[in-house]
Amino acid sequence: MEIAEELAKNQKAISVAEFFEKNRQILGFDSAPRALITCVKEAVDNSLDACEDGCILPDIFVQIKRIGDYYSVAVEDNGPGIVADEVPKVFAKLLYGSRFHVLRQSRGQQGIGISAAVLYSQLTSGKPARITSKIGPDHRATYCEVVINTAKNEPEVLRTEEVDWERPRGTRIELEMEGAYVRSRRQSVYGSLKNVAIVNPHARITLVEPDGNVEIFERATDTLPKKSYAIQPHPEGIELGELIKLLRYTERKKLAGFLKETFSSIGSITSHELCKMSDLDPDRPPTSLDHEEAKRLLAAFRKIKVKSPPVDCLSPIGESLIKAGLEKEYRLDFIVTTVRPVSVYSGNPFLVEVGLGYGGELDREGRVDVLRFANRVPLVYQQGACAVTHAIESIPWKNYDLAQPGGEGIPTGPAVLLVHVASTRIPFTSESKDAIADVPEILAEVELGLKEIARKLRRYMTRQSALSERREKEEIIRKILPRIARKLSDILHQDEPDIAPVVAKIMGNVSVKRTIEKENGLMVVRIAVENHGETARTFKLHDVIPQEASDVSPAAKAIPIGNGYDYHWKLSLAPGKATSLTYKVRSEGQIFSDLVVEGLEAEVVTGARVI
């Protein structure tokens, strides 16, 4: 027997489950703490996707317990549930899912995540995954215990039965595994779920830690994210091999119809124009094109201008919800956000959202917090290998008033940077889905988004610097003027004057002064407002009084609060202009609180409190 024939006897197919069984580090199970985080992350991602597919506000419960040598992880949701026949395949068959061949944004794509967690669990503890799922209040729940047959990549059901479950619908998975629970701000189950809560402000997540401590990440909105819909691939960025494959296996009989139905943003006119540019008959069967003809068609794709792909395949967070998420989890002085237009890489639509929070309780000496997200999923590990990090490091942050030791790298200062990449296909560097690859189109969009918010930060910092100088100047004036006023009053034997209007004029502030006179048993209240600045000022002025006023001029909006009323006026004053507000109240028992200005900085207002 020849050597080649002998060697051929040893050749055999390798199951994908068997491959990952021996290479679990590829999926993110390379250390005890990371393994635990990865299992929770994959289960929570599945729960969020299921709830959003069912148009249900997610309510997710995560519990981690120490049981002997192992950790027990339970993740439970209120989603639509899974039909009984599908439960074993969903949780115990790698590369089994409904999203891989669909071009729309979703957290899961390949059908690996949760089944990989089941695989890690059975490898380290030898125990099956326990799943309970219920599809509606009129159905009983399905309970089953499953393991993965790694040689065949097929589920083996060890036990199944119908059970009663108090939830009207939902899914629960319980796993036992080797792991290590750490409590830190970043690389921990707590830190990961906190980040999930920031970019999923519509979700409520409850975490019960091994010591019994309960952390609840409340939802900040009752509005579900915009639903994403499947689209066809976009012609921009399509590669030759992929085009040849589409031509070879299409069921369309005519080339023009193939182009129109297979690609987004191509209509009847554009399809015929593409055929003309590539010198191909629009009525020709697509399957008959040879390699050179496919190359001509691809060259036509590169030359023709087609509109951007439909945006309904993506579900961005949105500027208002990014701000709400950051405000919910951080105390900040300043937040700015931006959403970039939809772009395309290799035929895949994507967009970039960026948020920046500054000040508050953030560390003023350490590195800026970098929060990376892909399709609303936090990227916890491999920060240095990620395109988001590379884009941040490429920007000269010193130009935007953030320190950057050595002139490169992650900046330092009291700031948090949030970058979210949403796409129909995220180009991860590995199956562990921890870092985004350096795709030039994505790098460019992240950089543009970062520079946009950096410019807004610089304007804010410049403004804060100017206000700081104003505060120092006003403090000096308020120390000197009272002494001068007292001296003059002593010399002239007159009452000491009110210096507030003088301070307002010197500082160019908005001056607010209330005077009260008695008239026919009533108190006539006049509020003089004057803009001493060089720019127009628009703001609200509030006066809270314990009784209803009469003869209010100009008209004000009155809102009942507690035992009184909040009267407020919307004012807009040009430079050097003034206005007067009046109203009458009964004189008995009247107590006036401070006037309140809303919409201006405290440094430019004299005579009123600012909110």
C-alpha positions in Angstrom: 0.0 0.0 0.0 1.3 3.5 -0.9 2.0 6.0 1.8 -0.7 8.4 0.4 -3.3 5.6 0.6 -2.3 4.9 4.2 -2.5 8.6 5.1 -5.9 8.8 3.4 -7.4 6.4 5.9 -6.8 8.9 8.7 -8.6 11.8 7.0 -12.0 12.6 8.4 -14.3 15.6 8.7 -14.1 17.7 11.9 -17.3 18.8 13.6 -17.4 22.6 14.3 -18.4 21.7 17.9 -15.4 19.4 18.2 -13.1 22.2 16.8 -14.3 24.8 19.3 -14.2 22.2 22.1 -10.4 22.0 21.6 -10.0 25.8 20.8 -12.4 27.4 23.2 -10.1 30.4 23.7 -11.2 31.6 20.1 -14.7 32.1 21.5 -13.6 34.1 24.6 -13.2 31.3 27.2 -9.5 31.7 27.8 -9.7 32.6 31.5 -12.0 32.0 34.4 -13.3 35.6 34.9 -13.7 36.1 31.1 -15.6 32.8 30.7 -18.2 33.9 33.2 -18.6 37.3 31.6 -18.9 35.7 28.1 -21.6 33.3 29.2 -23.7 36.1 30.7 -23.1 38.3 27.7 -24.2 35.7 25.2 -27.4 34.9 27.2 -28.3 38.5 27.7 -27.7 39.3 24.0 -30.1 36.5 23.0 -32.7 37.8 25.4 -32.5 41.4 24.1 -32.7 40.2 20.5 -35.7 38.0 21.2 -37.6 40.7 23.1 -37.0 43.3 20.4 -38.0 40.8 17.7 -41.3 40.3 19.7 -41.7 44.1 20.3 -41.5 43.5 24.0 -39.8 45.9 26.5 -37.0 43.6 27.9 -37.1 42.7 31.6 -34.0 40.5 32.1 -33.0 38.7 35.3 -29.4 37.5 35.8 -28.4 35.5 38.9 -24.9 34.1 39.6 -24.4 31.7 42.6 -21.4 29.8 43.9 -22.2 26.1 44.1 -19.3 24.0 45.4 -16.5 24.2 42.8 -18.6 25.8 40.2 -20.7 28.9 39.4 -24.3 28.7 38.5 -25.5 31.2 35.9 -29.2 31.8 35.3 -30.5 34.3 32.8 -34.2 34.8 32.4 -36.2 37.0 30.1 -39.8 38.0 29.3 -39.4 37.5 25.5 -41.7 35.5 23.1 -40.2 32.2 24.1 -39.1 29.3 21.8 -41.2 26.5 20.5 -40.5 23.1 22.1 -38.9 21.5 19.0 -36.5 24.3 18.5 -35.1 24.6 22.0 -32.4 21.9 21.8 -31.1 23.2 18.4 -31.0 26.8 19.5 -29.0 26.1 22.7 -27.0 23.0 21.7 -26.1 23.2 18.0 -23.3 25.5 16.9 -23.9 27.6 13.7 -27.7 27.2 14.1 -29.6 30.4 13.8 -32.0 32.6 11.8 -29.9 35.7 11.2 -26.7 34.7 9.4 -28.2 34.9 5.9 -30.3 38.0 6.6 -28.8 41.5 6.0 -30.1 43.5 9.0 -28.7 44.7 12.3 -28.9 42.2 15.2 -26.7 41.3 18.1 -26.3 37.6 17.2 -25.4 36.5 13.6 -23.7 33.2 13.5 -25.6 31.0 16.0 -22.5 30.3 18.0 -22.7 32.5 21.2 -25.2 30.8 23.5 -24.4 27.2 22.3 -20.7 28.0 22.9 -21.6 28.9 26.5 -23.4 25.5 26.8 -20.3 23.8 25.4 -18.0 25.5 27.9 -20.4 24.6 30.7 -20.6 20.9 29.9 -16.8 20.8 29.4 -15.9 22.3 32.7 -18.7 21.0 35.0 -19.9 17.9 33.1 -23.5 19.0 33.7 -26.2 19.7 31.1 -27.8 23.1 30.3 -31.3 23.5 31.8 -33.7 25.5 29.7 -37.3 26.5 30.5 -39.3 28.3 27.7 -42.9 29.3 27.4 -44.5 30.9 24.3 -47.7 32.3 25.8 -50.0 32.4 28.8 -52.3 29.7 27.3 -49.3 27.2 27.0 -47.4 25.2 29.5 -43.6 25.7 29.6 -41.2 23.3 28.1 -38.3 22.2 30.3 -35.4 20.3 28.9 -31.8 19.3 29.8 -29.4 19.2 26.9 -25.8 18.6 26.1 -23.9 18.9 22.8 -22.7 15.8 21.0 -19.4 17.4 19.8 -18.6 14.7 17.3 -21.7 15.4 15.4 -22.5 19.0 16.5 -26.0 17.9 17.4 -28.0 18.3 20.6 -28.7 15.4 22.9 -31.8 15.8 25.0 -31.3 14.1 28.4 -34.7 15.1 29.8 -37.7 16.9 28.6 -41.2 17.6 30.1 -44.0 20.2 30.2 -44.0 22.2 33.5 -45.9 25.0 35.1 -44.1 28.3 35.1 -45.4 31.6 36.6 -44.2 33.7 33.7 -46.8 34.3 31.0 -44.0 33.9 28.4 -40.2 33.9 28.2 -37.1 31.8 28.4 -34.7 30.8 31.2 -31.3 29.1 30.8 -29.2 27.7 33.7 -25.6 26.7 33.4 -22.9 25.4 35.8 -19.3 26.1 35.0 -15.8 26.9 36.2 -15.3 30.6 36.5 -14.2 33.5 38.7 -16.5 36.4 39.8 -14.7 39.7 40.0 -16.3 43.1 40.8 -14.7 45.9 38.8 -15.8 48.9 36.9 -14.8 47.5 33.5 -13.9 43.8 33.0 -16.6 42.2 35.1 -20.2 40.9 34.8 -21.4 44.1 36.6 -19.3 46.4 34.3 -20.5 44.6 31.2 -24.2 44.8 32.2 -23.8 48.5 33.1 -22.6 49.1 29.6 -25.4 47.1 28.2 -27.8 49.3 30.1 -26.2 52.5 28.6 -26.9 51.6 25.0 -30.1 49.7 25.7 -31.9 52.3 27.8 -35.2 50.5 27.0 -34.2 47.4 29.0 -34.5 46.7 32.7 -31.8 44.4 33.9 -31.6 42.9 37.4 -28.3 41.3 38.6 -28.0 39.1 41.7 -24.4 38.7 42.5 -22.9 35.7 44.3 -22.9 37.5 47.7 -26.6 38.3 47.4 -26.1 41.9 46.4 -28.8 43.1 44.0 -28.1 45.6 41.3 -30.9 47.0 39.2 -30.3 48.9 36.0 -33.6 50.6 35.4 -34.9 51.5 32.0 -34.6 55.1 31.0 -37.3 55.0 28.3 -40.4 52.9 27.4 -39.7 53.3 23.7 -38.4 50.3 21.9 -35.6 50.8 19.4 -36.6 51.2 15.7 -37.1 47.8 14.2 -34.6 46.8 11.6 -35.6 45.1 8.4 -33.7 42.8 6.0 -32.4 44.3 2.8 -30.5 43.0 -0.2 -26.7 43.6 -0.4 -25.5 47.0 -1.7 -23.5 47.1 -5.0 -20.9 49.4 -3.5 -18.1 47.3 -2.0 -19.3 43.9 -3.5 -16.3 41.6 -4.3 -15.7 39.6 -7.4 -16.0 36.2 -5.8 -19.3 37.1 -4.1 -20.7 38.5 -7.4 -19.7 35.3 -9.3 -21.4 33.2 -6.6 -24.6 35.3 -6.8 -24.6 35.0 -10.6 -24.0 31.2 -10.5 -26.8 30.3 -8.1 -29.5 32.9 -8.9 -33.0 31.7 -10.1 -33.5 34.8 -12.2 -33.7 34.3 -15.9 -32.6 37.7 -17.1 -29.6 39.8 -16.1 -31.5 43.0 -15.7 -34.0 41.4 -13.4 -31.2 39.7 -11.4 -29.5 43.1 -10.8 -32.8 44.7 -9.7 -33.9 42.0 -7.4 -30.5 40.9 -5.9 -29.1 44.4 -4.9 -30.5 47.2 -3.0 -30.6 50.7 -4.5 -30.8 49.4 -8.1 -34.0 49.9 -10.1 -35.0 49.1 -13.6 -33.2 52.1 -15.2 -30.0 51.5 -13.3 -29.9 47.8 -14.0 -30.1 48.5 -17.8 -27.5 51.2 -17.5 -25.2 48.7 -15.7 -25.7 46.2 -18.6 -24.9 48.9 -21.2 -21.7 50.0 -19.3 -20.5 46.4 -19.1 -21.5 45.6 -22.7 -23.9 42.8 -21.6 -27.4 41.9 -22.9 -29.9 42.7 -20.1 -32.0 39.7 -21.3 -29.2 37.2 -21.0 -29.3 34.5 -18.3 -27.1 35.6 -15.3 -25.8 32.0 -14.9 -24.2 32.2 -18.4 -21.7 35.0 -17.5 -18.1 33.9 -17.5 -15.3 35.3 -15.3 -14.3 38.1 -17.6 -17.9 39.3 -18.1 -18.4 39.2 -14.3 -15.3 41.4 -14.0 -16.8 43.9 -16.5 -20.0 44.0 -14.5 -18.1 44.6 -11.3 -16.2 47.4 -13.0 -19.5 49.0 -13.9 -20.6 48.8 -10.2 -17.5 50.8 -9.4 -18.3 53.5 -11.9 -22.0 54.0 -11.5 -23.5 56.3 -8.8 -26.2 54.6 -6.8 -28.0 56.0 -3.8 -27.0 54.9 -0.3 -28.5 51.7 1.1 -31.9 51.9 2.9 -31.4 52.8 6.5 -34.3 50.6 7.8 -31.9 47.7 8.0 -30.2 49.4 10.9 -31.5 50.3 14.4 -29.3 53.1 15.8 -29.6 54.2 19.4 -30.1 57.9 18.6 -28.6 61.0 20.1 -31.3 61.5 22.8 -31.1 57.9 24.0 -27.3 57.9 24.1 -27.5 61.0 26.2 -30.2 59.4 28.5 -28.1 56.2 28.8 -24.9 58.2 29.9 -26.9 60.4 32.3 -28.4 57.3 33.8 -25.1 55.6 34.7 -22.8 58.7 35.1 -23.0 62.1 36.8 -21.7 64.5 34.2 -21.4 68.2 33.6 -21.5 68.1 29.8 -22.8 65.6 27.2 -22.5 65.8 23.5 -23.5 63.2 20.9 -23.5 62.8 17.1 -24.8 60.2 14.6 -22.9 59.8 11.3 -24.7 59.2 8.0 -25.1 55.6 6.7 -22.0 54.3 4.9 -21.0 51.0 3.2 -18.1 48.6 3.5 -18.0 45.5 1.3 -21.7 45.9 0.5 -22.6 46.1 4.1 -24.4 49.3 5.4 -23.2 50.7 8.7 -23.3 53.8 10.7 -21.3 55.2 13.6 -22.7 56.9 16.8 -20.5 58.8 19.2 -21.1 60.3 22.6 -18.9 62.2 25.0 -19.5 63.0 28.6 -17.3 65.4 30.6 -16.7 66.4 34.2 -18.9 65.5 37.1 -17.5 62.6 39.2 -15.1 61.3 36.6 -11.5 60.8 37.4 -9.5 63.9 36.5 -6.1 62.3 36.3 -6.7 58.9 34.8 -7.3 57.8 31.2 -10.6 58.6 29.5 -13.1 55.8 29.8 -13.7 54.2 26.4 -17.0 52.4 25.9 -17.0 50.4 22.7 -20.2 48.9 21.3 -21.1 46.9 18.2 -24.9 46.4 17.5 -25.7 47.5 21.0 -23.3 44.9 22.5 -20.4 46.1 24.8 -16.9 45.0 23.7 -15.1 44.3 27.0 -11.8 42.8 25.9 -9.1 43.4 23.3 -9.4 47.1 23.4 -6.0 47.6 21.9 -6.8 45.5 18.9 -10.1 47.4 18.0 -10.6 49.9 15.2 -12.5 52.2 17.6 -9.4 52.4 19.9 -7.1 53.0 16.9 -9.4 55.8 15.7 -9.3 57.4 19.1 -5.5 57.1 19.3 -5.1 58.8 15.9 -6.7 62.1 17.0 -4.6 64.9 18.5 -6.7 65.4 21.6 -4.5 68.2 22.9 -6.1 70.4 20.1 -9.4 69.8 21.8 -8.4 70.6 25.4 -7.9 67.0 26.5 -4.4 65.9 27.7 -2.6 63.3 25.7 0.7 62.3 27.2 3.3 61.8 24.5 1.0 63.3 21.9 -0.6 60.0 21.0 -2.7 57.2 22.5 -5.8 57.4 24.7 -6.3 60.9 26.2 -6.5 61.6 29.9 -9.0 63.7 31.8 -12.5 63.6 33.3 -14.3 62.2 30.2 -16.0 59.1 28.9 -16.1 58.3 25.2 -18.9 56.1 23.7 -18.6 54.7 20.2 -21.3 52.5 18.7 -21.0 50.8 15.3 -24.2 49.5 13.9 -24.1 47.3 10.8 -25.7 44.4 9.0 -22.4 42.6 9.4 -19.8 43.7 12.0 -16.3 42.8 10.9 -15.0 41.3 14.1 -11.3 40.3 14.4 -12.2 36.9 15.8 -15.1 34.6 16.8 -15.0 36.0 20.4 -16.4 39.3 19.0 -14.3 41.5 21.2 -12.8 43.9 18.6 -13.8 45.5 15.3 -11.3 45.0 12.4 -9.5 48.0 10.9 -11.8 48.4 7.9 -10.8 51.7 6.3 -14.4 52.9 5.8 -15.3 52.2 9.5 -12.1 53.8 10.7 -12.8 56.9 8.7 -16.4 57.3 10.0 -15.3 56.7 13.6 -12.6 59.4 13.2 -15.1 61.9 11.7 -17.6 61.3 14.5 -14.9 61.7 17.2 -13.7 64.9 15.7 -17.2 66.3 15.5 -17.8 65.8 19.2 -14.2 66.9 20.0 -14.9 70.3 18.4 -18.1 70.6 20.5 -16.0 69.8 23.6 -13.5 72.4 22.7 -16.3 75.1 22.4 -17.6 74.0 25.8 -14.2 74.2 27.4 -13.5 77.6 25.8 -16.9 78.8 27.2 -16.1 77.4 30.6 -12.7 79.1 30.7 -14.4 82.4 29.8 -17.0 81.9 32.5 -14.3 81.1 35.0 -12.5 84.4 34.2 -15.9 86.2 34.7 -16.3 84.5 38.1 -12.9 85.7 39.2 -13.5 89.2 37.9 -16.9 89.4 39.7 -15.5 88.1 43.0 -12.9 90.9 42.9 -15.6 93.5 42.0 -17.8 92.3 44.8 -15.0 92.6 47.3 -14.0 96.2 46.3 -17.4 97.9 45.5 -19.0 97.3 48.9 -16.1 99.0 50.6 -16.3 101.9 48.2 -20.1 102.1 48.7 -19.7 102.0 52.5 -17.1 104.7 52.4 -19.2 107.0 50.2 -22.3 106.5 52.3 -20.4 107.5 55.4 -19.0 110.6 53.8 -22.4 111.7 52.3 -24.4 110.5 55.3 -26.7 108.5 53.1 -27.9 104.9 53.1 -25.6 102.4 51.5 -26.7 101.8 47.9 -27.6 98.5 46.3 -24.5 97.6 44.2 -26.1 94.7 42.3 -27.1 96.9 39.3 -23.6 98.3 39.1 -22.1 94.9 39.2 -24.4 93.7 36.4 -23.4 96.7 34.2 -19.7 96.2 34.8 -19.9 92.5 34.1 -22.3 92.8 31.2 -24.8 90.5 33.0 -28.6 90.1 32.9 -29.9 92.1 35.9 -33.0 91.0 37.7 -34.5 93.1 40.4 -37.9 92.8 42.2 -39.6 95.8 43.9 -42.8 95.7 46.0 -45.4 98.4 46.7 -48.7 98.4 48.5 -51.8 99.7 46.7 -55.4 99.4 47.8 -54.7 96.5 50.1 -52.8 94.6 47.5 -49.1 94.2 46.9 -47.9 95.3 43.4 -44.8 93.4 42.4 -42.6 94.7 39.6 -39.6 92.8 38.2 -37.2 94.8 36.2 -35.0 92.8 33.8 -32.2 94.3 31.8 -29.6 92.8 29.5 -26.3 94.6 30.0 -24.4 92.2 27.7 -23.3 92.5 24.1 -25.3 89.5 22.9 -29.0 88.7 22.9 -30.2 86.6 25.8 -33.2 84.2 25.7 -34.3 82.5 28.9 -37.2 81.8 31.3 -37.8 83.8 34.5 -39.6 81.9 37.3 -41.3 83.5 40.4 -42.9 81.0 42.8 -45.6 82.5 45.1 -48.0 80.9 47.5 -51.2 82.3 46.0 -52.8 83.0 42.7 -51.8 86.4 41.2 -53.9 88.9 39.3 -53.3 91.6 36.6 -50.2 89.7 35.4 -48.5 91.7 32.7 -47.2 90.5 30.3 -49.1 87.2 30.5 -47.3 84.4 32.2 -47.8 80.6 32.4 -48.9 79.6 35.9 -48.3 76.0 37.0 -49.7 74.8 40.4 -46.9 73.4 42.6 -47.5 72.2 46.2 -49.3 75.0 48.0 -48.4 77.7 45.4 -47.9 78.6 41.8 -44.9 78.8 39.5 -45.3 81.9 37.3 -42.8 81.9 34.4 -42.2 84.2 31.5 -40.3 83.4 28.3 -38.0 86.4 27.7 -35.7 87.4 24.8 -33.7 90.6 25.3 -31.4 92.3 22.8 -28.2 93.9 24.0 -28.9 96.9 26.2 -32.7 96.3 26.3 -34.9 96.0 29.4 -38.4 94.9 30.2 -40.7 95.0 33.2 -43.0 92.3 34.6 -45.8 93.1 37.0 -48.5 91.3 39.0 -50.7 91.8 42.1 -51.2 89.5 45.1 -53.0 89.9 48.4 -50.7 91.3 51.1 -51.5 89.0 54.0 -49.1 86.2 54.6 -47.1 86.8 51.4 -43.6 85.3 51.4 -41.4 85.8 48.3 -38.8 83.2 47.3 -35.8 83.9 45.1 -36.4 84.7 41.5 -35.1 81.9 39.2 -33.6 82.1 35.8 -33.6 79.1 33.5 -31.5 78.8 30.4 -28.4 80.9 31.2 -25.2 80.3 33.0 -25.0 81.5 36.6 -22.0 83.7 35.8 -24.1 86.0 33.5 -27.0 86.6 35.8 -27.2 89.1 38.7 -30.1 89.2 41.2 -31.6 85.8 40.6 -30.8 82.1 41.2 -30.0 80.0 38.1 -31.1 76.5 37.3 
